[in-house]
């Protein structure tokens, strides 16, 4: 008998690689945080002696979901301003609230609220863009959630920095502080083409090349953004970024709702990863990312929730379903973004968006054990013809029963280990009162 740390038996194992495959009555063997075996349960029982064994007889076991775009701390602004277009929402509500509230304490508390929500919903890794990443990092590390954190770069002052040079200096200091960290990655996060200068884009490209760090940037979020750039500079933002040498396989381009066929081809040629945030785009009436055409062109399309202030939740399983449904409606083709593809976008493609496709995103021997069990026992999920179909079209995040990150059980019975729920609720309520006092909005 081979001694290992954990053995998880599941009714269905959906490894994502190969796409669409479902293994019935299989077990995943874990040792020292890594997947060391994927085999029929009966064989696993004969071969391994595990310190902990889990019998998930109604469940589907999938790779941990990766939220490819988020602003975790903005969870504290959930529902503060709804039913507005992007620029009104940003300029009249979000930026003033952030100006009054953002601090290391705000970011730490917001990150905890976000991580508690995401982990319970099966999200094991996040690509996050927000101020004070150095305050968010210890929170994600303590709760055992993987995070790629990027401090934004902007040309105007906020409580985090005065100008682009200071934002960049803080980004570099953060990258230095987390170098070699197993759970936390640093990335560059220029906010958007309309808030970042050519000079800053050039400097970020140079640093990213030198340090081997990824870049995340909101690009072509709305038609307004593209029209303004054409009016002011006679150039579409994507063309400008290409001219600056900014496009490349290390760039995760967020939103991308406005793309011509020629631009889709250029995005594919540069190997840019797209982070598609369908619910945020719907809520702000920003437009529709042409995911069907992007996938057809060979572009990696990952899925993100965006911040809870424009969604208003961090439910990636729900986002996956919205993405799959929207792709069909927008593309006029029911075959676009089939269930297996949608699951791949929310797992393996997300892993690519944060540069971890060699470690996470699928259930394969040698990869890290970031795993999620979804309980199909609820009456609303009966009967089961296709587990992959259920994951994409029927299951909810409340059906997530267990979550492992790095081989460690982080969520059981819907509860995240290490969270004091009463204290966290009180903390969120206290920030809402401060937001109300600072902005004059109802909280
Ligand atoms: Zn965003």
Boltz pocket constraint, residues with backbone or C-beta under 6 A from the ligand:
constraints:
  - pocket:
      binder: B
      contacts: [[A, 69], [A, 70], [A, 71], [A, 218], [A, 254], [A, 306], [A, 307]]
      max_distance: 6.0
